[in-house]
Amino acid sequence: MNGIAATLNLAGRTALVVGNGDDARRYAEWLDDHGAGVSLVAPAVRASLAAAAARRRWTLHTRELRDADFDGCHLAVAASDSRDFNQTVIDAADRRGVLVHALGCTEHSTVTLPLRTERVPEGLHRTVGSGRVYLVGAGPGDPGLLTLRAREVLARADAVLYDRLVAPALLEWVPPAAQRIYVGKAASRHALPQARINALLVDFARQGQRVVRLKGGDPFVFGRGGEEIDTLKAAGVAFEVVPGITAALGCSAYTGIPLTHRDYAHACTLVTGHLKDGTLDLPWDALVQPEHTVVVYMGLGGLALLCDELIARGLPASHPAAVIQRGTLDDQRVVTGALQTLPTLAEQAGVRPPTLAIIGEVVRLRERLDWFGSLAECTGETLAAV
Ligand SMILES: C[S@@+](CC[C@H](N)C(=O)[O-])C[C@H]1O[C@@H](n2cnc3c(N)ncnc32)[C@H](O)[C@@H]1O
């Protein structure tokens, strides 16, 4: 067959699946997982398929296929047990100019989908096929901060599932034929729910694919890497973890604010400043220790609350603090101030996520150690004036 490798973007588009059994269900689930709206047609459907259709809100037509079923569809999949019938679906799709993949008829299909349909018995716990999932840290933003191991793994990937904060340039390492799937994640607004991401990872690996789960920063620092591995382990899928430079380290280096320093801080704590029900649940006593740096991920929304609470718990209002927006990237912005002034300064500067806050005496070192920020800086206030 003479073909070209391409990537289908089905998000928000309709895919028609024709068939009544497990193959149809698996294709429908897979298309759904990739963002397509699924329309399913079969004269009679198995209970498992009907249940999946109801659960996933697919449009289900329990009747013979009609030409009009192709209207508004971008892709059709013929997944019946009959090769002859699948061929008639190809003919009908061709008449309507709709791309089609038909089981058992690859040579006449206009599209060959990578999903294979061999079944893994439910509940089987073993390492399946030669597929493997690589949980890879993409670093904080600057594409040059990717590790060599991560680059190696990306270059051999069959599929890559990537997050919102991953630098687009990193996808250039991925082979052109590999699937690239955006799985989003802006605070709690996920393009794909975590359960669906986990299911996709397992699904791809079971097809024998090398799957890269590319995550911002490091997978094990506020990255849900542990949860994803739990799912892989339970499904018997082999995996490897490739660490990445976490935002705290990237922002520290690119702002000239060391997280520890013999004269200023002997310890450092990373916390999430994500608000739960409008409050912050943090180990406050640990955070207000002397000679201690606190790094706050996801903390812009709760910054004022955080600073107020740290003052209330004993830190001086003049305690140095900084907010870094899009650290390590060319448009990195840094606002420095003190606990009392930082929330207002950040607001006045129009700071937007993703941001990291660094709180501690080490912030004073920025004036001496900065090498990057002088390119394009937004400094709210010099510490000398605090
Ligand atoms: C869900 S956490 C993921 C952290 C990631 N696993 C890591 O190790 O950096 C996302 C948060 O990381 C922080 N972050 C990630 N990249 C950043 C950057 N380039 N500049 C500032 N903060 C960043 C922000 O606080 C953002 O809300």
The ligand as an ORCA input file, in Angstrom:
! r2SCAN-3c Opt
* xyz 0 1
  C       0.809     20.931     38.323
  S       2.276     21.713     38.794
  C       3.442     20.721     37.978
  C       4.831     20.919     38.498
  C       5.861     20.135     37.713
  N       5.668     18.730     37.836
  C       7.268     20.511     38.129
  O       7.986     19.649     38.613
  O       7.638     21.667     37.930
  C       2.248     23.168     37.797
  C       2.823     24.344     38.540
  O       4.239     24.344     38.440
  C       4.698     25.656     38.435
  N       5.421     25.910     37.193
  C       5.647     25.044     36.201
  N       6.394     25.598     35.246
  C       6.651     26.860     35.644
  C       7.392     27.934     35.101
  N       8.022     27.813     33.931
  N       7.458     29.086     35.794
  C       6.842     29.213     36.985
  N       6.136     28.233     37.549
  C       6.039     27.065     36.894
  C       3.501     26.554     38.554
  O       3.295     26.820     39.917
  C       2.419     25.681     37.977
  O       1.147     26.083     38.425
*
